[in-house]
Amino acid sequence: MKCTFCNEKAVYNVKYNGTALCKDHFINFFERRVKREIRNQTDLKKGHVTISVAVSGGKDSLVTLYVLNKILSERKNITLKAFTVDEGISGYRPPGIEKAFKLSRILGIEHEVISFKNEFGYTLDEIMSIDKTKISCSHCGPMRRSLMNKISMYNNADYLALGINLDDYSQSILMNVIRGDVSRYVRLAPHTGIERDGLIPRIIPLRKIPEKEVVIYAILNNIDYDNGWCPYYKEAYRNEARNIINVLEEKTPGTRQAIVKFFDETRDLLKDNYKGEMKKCRICGQPSQNEVCEVCSDLYEINQKVLKKSI
Ligand code: SF4
């Protein structure tokens, strides 16, 4: 099959807009959408801007780092800093850290690791052996978000970039709809126009790009990413949202984009009514909805369980 725009061989067939793209036109199509998202989600004209990029070592985060560097490296007022949160999941996270280090080194971007063990005293594996009353993601999600914010604050970052593709993003939207959690729905990143005290605004440059296209972009640009799956993933509630959206997308290509469009329009209407005051956790100082944040409450429970066992 030939590219719709030139005589080259097509590498990808874009079902939702009916075009076939060669390597160059695919890369161009990909980067154009990322540039548009960066323009919409950030203000890069306000003097010096630091973007902290969370890199797990998987395709989405490494492509985010690569494409941000490609698009922004000529702008002298922008610094990218990369970091990886090491949850302490044996067999899974170490290869990702290695890939994150490798790409950061190739691109000349500073990279550091922040770990659950150092910050909270436990690896996620240890937490799961202590407390089986919750699924792993319920411990891991808030802890990761807290550390991502902490390291970005430490780096004086203006924005925290997350590698989340269209598939994952549309699932997050749907999950909040299914739960009826309007407040969390409104608080989803990107945080453009809904800045909150102590919370580094998150941006999601790949949120309109399907997972498959992220994989193709990574392959076409020789980005060496880790392909592993978190061993706890099967417990994730997200799987159900993924299945629903995949079925709908198969029947009606463009469903994922439609979900994001619906989100953008409804969030704008709702955000003034769901501002919610942000407090500072009185234990760790991180932003929180309550006096004590979710992570510190969780750690208290875990420590209680450890104490009981040792008596
Ligand atoms: Fe953490 Fe769950 Fe993601 Fe695994 S799947 S890294 S446990 S949030």
Boltz pocket constraint, residues with backbone or C-beta under 6 A from the ligand:
constraints:
  - pocket:
      binder: B
      contacts: [[A, 87], [A, 136], [A, 137], [A, 140], [A, 141], [A, 230], [A, 231], [A, 232], [A, 233], [A, 236]]
      max_distance: 6.0
